[in-house]
Amino acid sequence: MTNRDSVFFRNFILFSAFLAFLTVSLILISKSLHKNALADHRQQADRSEVLKNIQPVGVVNTDPNAVSVAPAADTAEAPFGGSTNGQEIYDNVCMACHTTGAGGSPTLVKAQWDSRIEQGKETLYKHAIEGYTGSAGLMPAKGGRMDLTDEQVKAAVDYIVSHVQ
């Protein structure tokens, strides 16, 4: 064996030993960090606040024989401070579709509302609250804002009707 071969083997062994040492060191460091992270996670204070923040607003009952659906505990108050100002609700919820005609929704043009108004306000309220799919388009229940109260939806409908008559 020549001097060059012995230098190569010595350098190869030293390099291999360095890589092995580095690998073992990284494994030990990662185990230590993982152990500390687990300890921090276990030491977390009360998680009830987090669970309260991620609680659903309502529950869906898929039982067809059920009579009623119980609201989720501690539900938030009605949006807009419970206001029944029809214009405020229209401007913040309804306007997006009823000014552009999105989804086939009627805009604030009298001719588009005449046949709907002829059905009566109770029908308009029902379609706005429960949702409606007709030949002209789709009205999602409460305009997609299930946090609105029925009174707030009715106020928005009254505002729309007063502007198209």
GIHU-V832203 format. One record per backbone hydrogen bond with DSSP energy under -1.0 kcal/mol. NH is the residue of the N-H (numbers start at 1). CO is the residue of the C=O. E is the energy in kcal/mol with one decimal. If there is no record, write none. Layout:
# GIHU-V832203
nh co e
NH CO E
NH CO E
This chain:
# GIHU-V832203
nh co e
6 2 -2.0
7 3 -2.0
8 4 -2.4
9 5 -2.7
10 6 -2.2
11 7 -2.7
12 8 -2.8
13 9 -2.5
14 10 -2.4
15 11 -2.6
16 12 -2.5
17 13 -2.6
18 14 -2.3
19 15 -2.4
20 16 -2.3
21 17 -2.6
22 18 -2.6
23 19 -2.5
24 20 -2.5
25 21 -2.5
26 22 -2.5
27 23 -2.2
28 24 -2.3
29 25 -2.5
30 26 -2.5
31 27 -2.2
32 28 -2.1
33 29 -2.5
34 30 -2.5
35 31 -2.5
36 32 -2.1
37 33 -2.4
38 34 -2.3
39 35 -2.1
40 36 -2.5
41 37 -2.3
42 38 -2.4
43 39 -1.7
44 41 -1.0
51 47 -2.4
52 48 -2.3
53 49 -1.9
54 50 -1.6
66 63 -1.5
82 79 -1.6
83 80 -1.8
89 85 -2.1
90 86 -2.7
91 87 -3.0
92 88 -1.5
93 89 -2.3
95 90 -3.1
97 94 -1.1
98 94 -2.5
99 95 -1.4
101 97 -2.6
104 101 -1.7
105 102 -1.5
109 107 -2.6
112 109 -1.3
113 110 -1.5
114 110 -1.4
117 113 -3.1
118 114 -2.0
120 117 -1.7
124 120 -1.9
125 121 -3.3
126 122 -2.5
127 123 -2.7
128 124 -2.3
129 125 -2.7
130 126 -3.1
131 127 -1.3
132 139 -2.8
134 137 -2.8
138 103 -2.2
139 132 -3.5
142 128 -2.6
143 140 -2.3
144 141 -2.4
145 142 -2.0
148 145 -2.1
153 149 -1.9
154 150 -2.6
155 151 -2.2
156 152 -1.9
157 153 -2.4
158 154 -2.8
159 155 -2.1
160 156 -2.3
161 157 -2.9
162 158 -2.3
163 159 -1.0
